[in-house]
Amino acid sequence: MTGSCGPCRRAYYDANPEARDRLNYLQRKAKAIREYNVPEDQVEYVLSVERCQVCGAEGDMHIDHDHETGAYRGVLCANCNKALGLVNDNIETLQGLVAYLAYFKGERI
Protein backbone atom coordinates (compact mmCIF):
# COMPACT_ATOMS: atom_id res chain seq x y z
CA MET A 1 0.00 0.00 0.00
CA THR A 2 1.68 3.19 -1.16
CA GLY A 3 0.60 6.68 -2.02
CA SER A 4 -2.35 6.87 0.33
CA CYS A 5 -3.09 9.34 3.08
CA GLY A 6 -2.62 8.44 6.76
CA PRO A 7 -6.29 7.77 7.57
CA CYS A 8 -6.70 5.57 4.47
CA ARG A 9 -3.52 3.66 5.33
CA ARG A 10 -4.73 3.10 8.90
CA ALA A 11 -8.12 1.93 7.66
CA TYR A 12 -6.44 -0.48 5.23
CA TYR A 13 -4.22 -2.02 7.90
CA ASP A 14 -7.08 -2.16 10.42
CA ALA A 15 -9.11 -4.12 7.86
CA ASN A 16 -6.13 -6.31 6.85
CA PRO A 17 -4.30 -7.53 9.97
CA GLU A 18 -2.12 -9.92 7.94
CA ALA A 19 -0.83 -7.01 5.88
CA ARG A 20 -0.25 -4.99 9.06
CA ASP A 21 1.66 -7.88 10.66
CA ARG A 22 3.78 -8.28 7.52
CA LEU A 23 4.57 -4.56 7.45
CA ASN A 24 5.52 -4.61 11.15
CA TYR A 25 7.79 -7.59 10.55
CA LEU A 26 9.50 -5.93 7.59
CA GLN A 27 10.01 -2.74 9.60
CA ARG A 28 11.50 -4.69 12.52
CA LYS A 29 13.77 -6.57 10.10
CA ALA A 30 15.01 -3.35 8.48
CA LYS A 31 15.59 -1.72 11.88
CA ALA A 32 17.57 -4.76 13.12
CA ILE A 33 19.90 -4.45 10.15
CA ARG A 34 20.11 -0.65 10.03
CA GLU A 35 20.24 0.31 13.71
CA TYR A 36 21.62 -2.79 15.44
CA ASN A 37 23.95 -4.11 12.73
CA VAL A 38 22.44 -7.58 12.81
CA PRO A 39 23.96 -9.53 9.94
CA GLU A 40 21.35 -10.17 7.25
CA ASP A 41 21.83 -13.93 7.48
CA GLN A 42 20.95 -13.81 11.22
CA VAL A 43 17.95 -11.46 11.16
CA GLU A 44 15.32 -14.21 10.89
CA TYR A 45 16.81 -15.97 13.92
CA VAL A 46 17.19 -12.78 15.97
CA LEU A 47 13.57 -11.78 15.40
CA SER A 48 12.39 -15.26 16.39
CA VAL A 49 14.23 -15.46 19.74
CA GLU A 50 11.70 -15.83 22.56
CA ARG A 51 14.00 -16.18 25.58
CA CYS A 52 16.61 -13.86 27.04
CA GLN A 53 20.14 -15.10 26.38
CA VAL A 54 21.17 -14.10 29.91
CA CYS A 55 18.34 -15.03 32.31
CA GLY A 56 16.02 -17.12 30.13
CA ALA A 57 12.98 -14.89 30.67
CA GLU A 58 10.29 -14.93 28.01
CA GLY A 59 8.44 -11.95 26.64
CA ASP A 60 9.43 -8.64 25.13
CA MET A 61 12.91 -9.20 23.68
CA HIS A 62 15.39 -6.45 22.83
CA ILE A 63 18.28 -6.51 20.39
CA ASP A 64 21.46 -5.77 22.33
CA HIS A 65 24.35 -3.97 20.71
CA ASP A 66 27.62 -2.37 21.75
CA HIS A 67 27.09 1.40 21.96
CA GLU A 68 30.74 2.10 21.23
CA THR A 69 31.19 -0.11 18.17
CA GLY A 70 27.56 -0.59 17.13
CA ALA A 71 28.16 -4.35 16.91
CA TYR A 72 25.20 -6.66 17.48
CA ARG A 73 25.66 -8.86 20.57
CA GLY A 74 22.47 -10.81 21.16
CA VAL A 75 18.86 -10.77 22.33
CA LEU A 76 17.96 -9.84 25.90
CA CYS A 77 14.86 -9.23 27.96
CA ALA A 78 14.08 -5.65 28.93
CA ASN A 79 15.52 -6.07 32.44
CA CYS A 80 18.86 -7.52 31.33
CA ASN A 81 19.16 -4.94 28.58
CA LYS A 82 18.47 -2.12 31.07
CA ALA A 83 20.92 -3.59 33.58
CA LEU A 84 23.73 -3.49 31.03
CA GLY A 85 22.83 0.08 30.18
CA LEU A 86 22.72 1.16 33.82
CA VAL A 87 26.30 -0.04 34.37
CA ASN A 88 27.45 1.30 30.99
CA ASP A 89 28.48 -2.21 29.89
CA ASN A 90 31.26 -2.09 32.51
CA ILE A 91 32.48 -5.60 33.33
CA GLU A 92 34.23 -4.50 36.53
CA THR A 93 31.01 -2.94 37.82
CA LEU A 94 29.07 -6.12 37.04
CA GLN A 95 31.73 -8.25 38.76
CA GLY A 96 31.55 -5.92 41.75
CA LEU A 97 27.79 -6.33 41.91
CA VAL A 98 28.11 -10.12 41.77
CA ALA A 99 30.71 -10.05 44.59
CA TYR A 100 28.49 -7.73 46.62
CA LEU A 101 25.47 -10.00 46.32
CA ALA A 102 27.52 -13.14 46.96
CA TYR A 103 28.99 -11.60 50.13
CA PHE A 104 25.57 -10.88 51.58
CA LYS A 105 24.29 -14.31 50.63
CA GLY A 106 27.32 -15.94 52.27
CA GLU A 107 28.60 -17.41 49.00
CA ARG A 108 32.14 -17.61 47.70
CA ILE A 109 32.95 -16.59 44.17
Backbone hydrogen bonds, N-H to C=O, Kabsch-Sander energy under -0.5 kcal/mol:
donor,donor_aa,acceptor,acceptor_aa,energy
9,R,5,C,-2.5
10,R,6,G,-2.7
11,A,7,P,-2.3
12,Y,8,C,-2.4
13,Y,9,R,-2.5
14,D,10,R,-2.5
15,A,11,A,-2.0
16,N,12,Y,-1.1
19,A,16,N,-0.5
20,R,16,N,-2.0
21,D,17,P,-2.8
22,R,18,E,-2.2
23,L,19,A,-2.4
24,N,20,R,-2.7
25,Y,21,D,-2.3
26,L,22,R,-2.5
27,Q,23,L,-2.4
28,R,24,N,-2.5
29,K,25,Y,-2.6
30,A,26,L,-2.3
31,K,27,Q,-2.4
32,A,28,R,-2.3
33,I,29,K,-1.7
34,R,30,A,-2.9
35,E,31,K,-2.8
36,Y,31,K,-1.0
36,Y,32,A,-0.6
37,N,33,I,-0.7
38,V,32,A,-2.2
42,Q,39,P,-2.5
43,V,39,P,-0.8
43,V,40,E,-0.7
46,V,42,Q,-2.7
47,L,43,V,-2.6
48,S,44,E,-0.8
48,S,45,Y,-1.1
49,V,45,Y,-0.9
49,V,46,V,-0.8
52,C,57,A,-2.6
53,Q,75,V,-2.2
56,G,52,C,-1.0
59,G,50,E,-0.9
61,M,59,G,-0.8
62,H,76,L,-3.5
64,D,62,H,-0.6
64,D,74,G,-3.1
66,D,71,A,-2.8
70,G,66,D,-2.7
72,Y,37,N,-0.6
73,R,64,D,-2.8
74,G,64,D,-1.3
76,L,62,H,-2.8
78,A,60,D,-0.7
81,N,77,C,-2.4
82,K,78,A,-2.5
83,A,79,N,-2.5
84,L,80,C,-2.1
85,G,81,N,-1.7
86,L,82,K,-2.8
87,V,83,A,-1.4
88,N,85,G,-1.3
89,D,84,L,-2.8
90,N,87,V,-1.8
91,I,89,D,-0.7
94,L,90,N,-2.1
95,Q,91,I,-2.8
96,G,92,E,-2.4
97,L,93,T,-2.3
98,V,94,L,-2.2
99,A,95,Q,-2.5
100,Y,96,G,-2.4
101,L,97,L,-2.5
102,A,98,V,-2.7
103,Y,99,A,-2.5
104,F,100,Y,-1.8
105,K,101,L,-1.0
105,K,102,A,-0.5
106,G,103,Y,-1.1
107,E,102,A,-3.1
